[in-house]
Amino acid sequence: QVQLVESGGGLVQPGGSLRLSCAASGIPFGISYMGWYRQAPGKQRELVAAITSRGVTNYAGSAKGRFTISRDNAKNTVYLQMNSLKHEDTAVYYCNARGGIDSYWGQGTQVTVSS
C-alpha cells in the first residue's frame, strides 16, 4: 500500500519559516522523483520544487532563493524548507512521488501566511 505522509504545515507570519516533510512508503520499483506542489484557492496546482534520486533540483521562480528542497533516500523522505514566507505562499502543499510510470500524491498540508 502506497502512503505519502506529509507534515509541517501551519500558520506563520510573513517573513517566517516552515519546514514540510513527506515520508513515502510502499512505492514499487523505487522512487525516482519527489516534489512539492501547491494549490491556492481558485488556482491550479503548481510545482514548487522537485528533486531526483540523484539530487538534481528544480524550483519554481517564486521559490528560488527562499525555499530549499532536500531528500533522504534511505528514509524515502523529502523536505521543503521555506523561508521568508509571503502572503502569496498560502496554499495547500502536496507531496508527489514517482516510481516507474506511476505518480502518487499525499493528502496535502495547509500553509497559511498571515499576520
N, C-alpha and C positions, 0 to 999 in steps of 0.2 A: 504494500500500500504506500503510495507516494504521499509524502507530507512535506509542506513548507511552512514552518512555524516562524512567524515574524514577531518581533518585539521592539520596544524602544520608542514608540510614538508618544505623543502627548502635547501638552500646551507649553509654549515657550514664548518669551517676549522677543520682540525684534532685536536682532543682534546676538541672540543667544545661540546655544548649540544643542544638538541632539545626536544620538548615535543609534541607528537602526541595526538590528541583527536579523538574519534569516537562516535558519537551520533546515537543511534538506535531508530527507531520508527516503529510502525505498525506490530511488530512481535507477532503472536498469541501464546498463551499458555505461555507467559513469556520467558525470556532469561536465559538459564541455564549456558551458557558458552560464554565468549568473548575472542578473541585473536587477536594477531598481527602476520602477516606473511610477508615475504618479498621475492621479486624475482629480482635477478640481471640479467643483460643481459646474455643470453646464459645458464642460470642456472634454476633449478627447483625452484618452490615456496617452501619456508621452514618456519617452525614455528620459531617465535622469542620468544614470551611469551604468556601465556594464564592465565585466571583467571576464577574460577567458581563463581556462585552466592553466595557461602559461603566464598569466599575469598581465596580459595586454588589456589596457583600459580604454574606455571611450566615454566621454562626458557630453552632455548637452551644454550648449553655450551658457545657459543660465546657471549651470552648476560649476563650471570651471573656476578654479581659484577659491571656491568656498566649500565644495564637497569633495570627499575622498572616499573612493570605494576600495575595499580590500577583501581578501579571501583567505580562509584557512582550508586548504584542500583536504587535510586529514580529518577535519570536522565537517566537511561539506557545508560550511557556513560562510556567508557573505555579510559584510558590514558596510554601512554607509555613515561616515562621519560628516555631519552637516554643521557648518559654522556660519556665522554672520547671517543668520536666518532672516528672511524678509516676509512681509505680509503675503506676498505673492507665492511663497513656498507652501502656503496652506493647501493641503490636499490629502487624499488617501494615497498612501505609498504601498505599492505592491512589489513583492519579490517574484522574480521569474527565474526559472532554471530550465536548461535544455540538456537533454541527453538523447543521443541517437537522432531520430527525426521528430521526437516529441518535445512539447513545451508545457511547463507546469507553472501554475500560479499559486501564490499564497492568498490568504483571505483579506489581506490589506490591513494597514495600521494608520490611524488618523494622526496627522501632524497639523497642529494649529498654531500659527504665529500671530500673537495678538498682545496688545498692551492692556 
